[in-house]
Amino acid sequence: MSFLQRLFKGGGATKKEDFVPTIENEEDNPYTELTLLQHHTDIVRQVFVIDRRRCLSVADDNSAVIWDLLLGIKVAVLTSHTRPITCILLIKSKVHSSPYTLVTGSSDKQIKVWDYEQGLCLQTITEHNTSVKCLLLLQNECFISGGEKLHLWSPDGILLDTYDRVKEEADVKYMIIVRNEKIVATSNREIFVFHVVARQCYVVFHVVARQCYGDTDDIKQELALFLTIPQRREAIKCLVNISETMFAIGCLDGCIYVLSSETYQTILQFTSPEKYKGDHSDYPYSIQDMISADQRFLVAAVGSGFAIFDIKMKKIICKPHISHFSKILHLTFVCNQTLLATSSEDGSIRLWGQIADRQHDTQVFHGVMERFFNKSFGAIDNDMKSNSLPEPVLIGECLAHSGAVNMAVDGGDDVMVSCGVDGLVICWKNAELQKIKRNQIFQKEVLMGSGIV
């Protein structure tokens, strides 16, 4: 239920957590400059940072665009798919001039391999035969595509094996690699564990008129079902690794399960609302996104709020208070991991953290949560034991999208990139730092180049 629904239905908000926080002073907001990156003509679903200068955006207009974040210009436009791009993957390149090769999957049933430096399609893979919902890179540089079926591909895009999921109705949408190179995949409410097995094949061959049984053998890699995990009450919305020993799933009903990567048994369960469907079947507590930190913490978007869980202490250290007027769609850490950015259906990106004088803080933190709370792990543990750990506060708000913000990602050097249903990609920057960078470029390219300096 949204804030306005609570306000009008209940005659006013009576609890602290019923109020959406507002901010009056945005002095601590680092993003004081923005650049509109315009090209797409439909909803932009994803942005993906390639390096500290470039990012990739994919949209429902069937295209992907490479952007130069420093100059705010298009580097290349990838236009070969005939339906929206649904997933992307970067693979280290051994042959081409680019350090990475880009792989895109689409609902046009095709997988394409790109040289994103040149904007050229190097290969089109058509054997998937159904809509491609997800891609996963394996440690041996092979990759898996998921959808109605699972397909195993060589690094060169050669089909190695197909796992036919005849009995299952829903497509595989999420996949991760866990311990011992097992693949965890989710399909609606179901969870499956796969692994790649190597089978030895023997070949019989003939030489002239004499029959010979050769010792020639061939190693064939196959996808095999390892285990089926009991299904959840409602659809699984997100799947994330926490550490080498555990992973987590978040569901439509607001439940979060932490599972062992060895036994695949549930270790912990957080949040279990009774009336999870809500008054209007809008699932107000649904887990839309999750990110892990320091192999110990889990941050989850719970409806229109977010929560932070400490898996080690088995404790909720930040309860899911309402943070937006609509559901949060995406979470990410930005600004050297000192701030948490929440992207919402209400069209805003909100920045959460601790108000502190970081300029005069001489202590250097390395952990994500150390930077976020501006405390050492020891201080965090002590505060949690005494229930005195300060909750994140609203630092700033980024408003420029005219509709839901699908996601925002950290671009490094105080740069954040967002995309939304309005077809825009927006690059958010720190104006002071950008002024310094522009002066440096001016001095290097203009003054020194002309002999003035």
Buried (B, 14 or more C-beta within 10 A) or exposed (E): BBBEBBBEEEEEBEEEEBBBBEBEEBEBBBBBBBBEBEBBEEBBBBBBBBEEBBBBBBBBBBBBBBBBBBEBEBBBEBEBBEBBBBBBBBBEBEEBEBEBBBBBBBBBBBBBBBBBBEBBBBEEBEBBEBBBBBBBBBEEEBBBBBBBBBBBBEBEBEBBBBBEBEEBEBBBBBBBBBBEEBBBBBBBBBBBBBBBEEEEEEEEEEEEEEEEEEEEEEEEBBBEEBEEBEBBEBBBBBBBBBBEBBBBBBBBBBBBBBBBBEEBEEBBEBBEBEEBBBEEEBBBBBBBBBBBBBBBBBBBBBBBBBBBBBBBBEBBBBEBBBBBBBBBBBBBBBBBBBBBBBBBBBBBBBBBBBEBEBEEEEEEBEBBBBBBBBBBBEBBBEBBEEEEBEEBEBBBBBEBBEBBBBBBBBBBBBBBBBBBBBBBBBBBBBEEBBEEBEEEEEEEEEEEEEEEE
